[in-house]
């Protein structure tokens, strides 16, 4: 340990919580990101940091907004939902893709953002679907509660069976989004 590290150590004292933060401080940058992501899953699944209220599971939130609960994979790290602005951000541990029952494939970035409203997720960033080639998904919509179709807008509007998205699926890690 060099002199600068010793000086940093003395700033944190002997408190175990301070030592925990010290370990984060001394970790290489890429490891800090992994640690913070894992803290995210503990923090945001329990309480919404904006309202302080208990946070619903993501499939329950999607169901409440008349979207299929399996729209996102099972392995999300956490999500944030700002109800006043209708902004939804879903965090995943790595870029991944899911193959659904109807043979459609959706790829997710490590962070998917969008505006959530009744029956719609619009302004999506971080989601692609395979239509001959990978195309950015800009919105997902269900026309009515009784509708059996989910409409994906990815350059063109394409309907898919709502049944294929009823249960969150396991994702497969991919190298890049």
C-alpha atoms as one frame of an Amber mdcrd trajectory, in Angstrom:
protein
   0.000   0.000   0.000   1.466   3.363  -0.957   1.312   6.660   1.001  -1.688
   8.011  -0.945  -3.723   4.885  -0.255  -2.828   5.129   3.442  -4.058   8.748
   3.521  -7.320   7.670   1.861  -7.706   4.918   4.448  -7.390   7.337   7.345
 -10.277   9.441   5.932 -12.655   6.505   6.250 -11.920   5.475   9.863 -12.688
   2.074  11.365 -16.456   2.023  10.906 -17.464  -1.119   8.928 -19.815   0.922
   6.697 -16.921   3.274   5.911 -14.694   0.305   5.098 -17.363  -0.957   2.688
 -17.303   2.392   0.869 -13.509   2.338   0.950 -13.515  -1.001  -0.843 -15.718
   0.510  -3.535 -13.391   3.512  -3.739 -10.301   1.335  -4.227 -11.924  -1.082
  -6.714 -11.114  -0.886 -10.412 -13.748   1.115 -12.325 -15.455  -1.847 -14.054
 -15.970  -3.656 -10.745 -17.594  -0.547  -9.197 -20.234  -0.659 -11.940 -21.049
  -4.300 -11.161 -21.292  -3.566  -7.427 -23.551  -0.558  -7.923 -25.808  -2.608
 -10.210 -26.186  -5.274  -7.543 -27.021  -2.581  -4.976 -29.613  -1.315  -7.426
 -31.508  -4.598  -7.351 -31.666  -4.551  -3.557 -32.683  -0.907  -3.318 -35.256
  -0.523  -6.068 -37.122  -3.785  -5.683 -38.067  -2.822  -2.146 -38.886   0.884
  -2.412 -39.495   3.352  -5.180 -36.816   5.960  -4.474 -39.045   8.721  -5.853
 -42.176   8.044  -3.780 -40.872   5.894  -0.923 -43.695   3.402  -1.575 -43.115
  -0.339  -2.001 -42.287  -1.160  -5.588 -44.326  -3.707  -7.534 -42.664  -6.425
  -9.516 -42.200  -5.308 -13.137 -44.659  -7.884 -14.586 -47.331  -6.572 -12.186
 -46.666  -2.977 -13.242 -46.911  -3.927 -16.935 -50.158  -5.841 -16.298 -51.587
  -2.789 -14.493 -50.878  -0.720 -17.630 -52.483  -3.352 -19.888 -49.190  -4.561
 -21.353 -48.115  -8.202 -21.397 -46.142  -9.076 -18.243 -43.529 -11.008 -20.233
 -42.455  -8.035 -22.334 -39.141  -7.928 -20.438 -36.983 -10.928 -19.501 -37.043
 -12.532 -16.084 -33.457 -11.503 -15.239 -33.886  -7.722 -14.898 -31.630  -6.148
 -12.285 -34.154  -3.489 -11.275 -36.426  -0.836 -12.683 -37.401   2.752 -11.959
 -40.806   4.210 -12.701 -41.515   7.918 -12.309 -45.314   7.967 -12.326 -45.513
  11.770 -12.570 -43.571  11.749 -15.871 -44.584   8.197 -16.897 -40.888   7.353
 -17.418 -39.876   3.717 -17.110 -36.249   2.579 -17.006 -35.451  -1.137 -16.859
 -31.918  -2.275 -16.012 -30.480  -5.604 -17.124 -27.138  -7.140 -16.097 -25.883
  -7.396 -19.699 -27.167  -7.106 -23.260 -29.438 -10.081 -23.851 -32.120 -11.521
 -26.092 -35.263 -13.534 -25.637 -36.919 -15.919 -28.080 -40.685 -15.979 -27.592
 -43.307 -18.671 -28.281 -44.300 -17.047 -31.585 -40.676 -17.358 -32.855 -40.065
 -13.616 -32.469 -36.775 -12.493 -30.945 -36.258  -9.308 -28.930 -32.854  -7.970
 -27.900 -32.368  -5.698 -24.876 -29.570  -3.275 -23.976 -28.411  -3.006 -20.353
 -30.837  -0.082 -19.926 -34.211   0.160 -21.642 -36.059   3.483 -21.371 -39.536
   4.477 -22.444 -42.745   6.296 -21.599 -45.384   4.050 -20.051 -49.071   4.810
 -20.498 -52.260   2.738 -20.609 -51.645   0.025 -23.211 -48.433   1.616 -24.559
 -44.711   1.821 -24.041 -43.477   4.561 -26.387 -40.228   6.382 -27.082 -38.335
   3.176 -26.394 -34.552   3.222 -26.298 -32.593  -0.006 -25.830 -34.844  -2.610
 -27.489 -34.507  -4.284 -30.917 -36.348  -7.018 -32.747 -35.299  -9.288 -35.561
 -37.112  -8.592 -38.853 -34.665  -9.956 -41.451 -32.117  -7.810 -39.556 -32.067
  -6.142 -36.126 -34.373  -3.108 -36.050 -34.861  -0.640 -33.193 -38.246  -0.975
 -31.455 -39.750   2.476 -30.855 -43.070   1.450 -29.299 -45.074  -1.497 -28.038
 -48.863  -1.237 -27.773 -51.969  -3.248 -26.979 -55.106  -1.709 -28.507 -57.568
  -2.782 -25.811 -57.809  -4.935 -22.721 -59.507  -7.710 -24.718 -57.047  -7.552
 -27.622 -55.070 -10.701 -28.358 -52.364  -8.772 -30.281 -49.297  -6.789 -29.263
 -48.163  -4.181 -31.801 -44.438  -3.595 -32.135 -43.315  -0.523 -34.062 -39.863
  -1.120 -35.496 -39.762   0.885 -38.694 -43.139  -0.664 -39.545 -45.982  -1.655
 -37.236 -46.174  -5.434 -36.775 -48.666  -7.413 -34.702 -47.684 -10.409 -32.630
 -49.670 -12.785 -30.460 -50.159 -11.431 -26.935 -50.043 -15.004 -25.577 -46.347
 -15.241 -26.485 -45.567 -12.445 -23.988 -47.689 -13.611 -21.029 -44.808 -14.953
 -18.927 -41.341 -13.416 -18.416 -38.769 -15.625 -20.133 -35.139 -16.358 -19.434
 -32.771 -14.250 -21.490 -29.623 -15.330 -23.274 -26.601 -13.090 -22.835 -25.260
 -11.563 -26.052 -21.975  -9.792 -26.644 -23.386  -6.530 -27.912 -26.727  -4.798
 -28.222
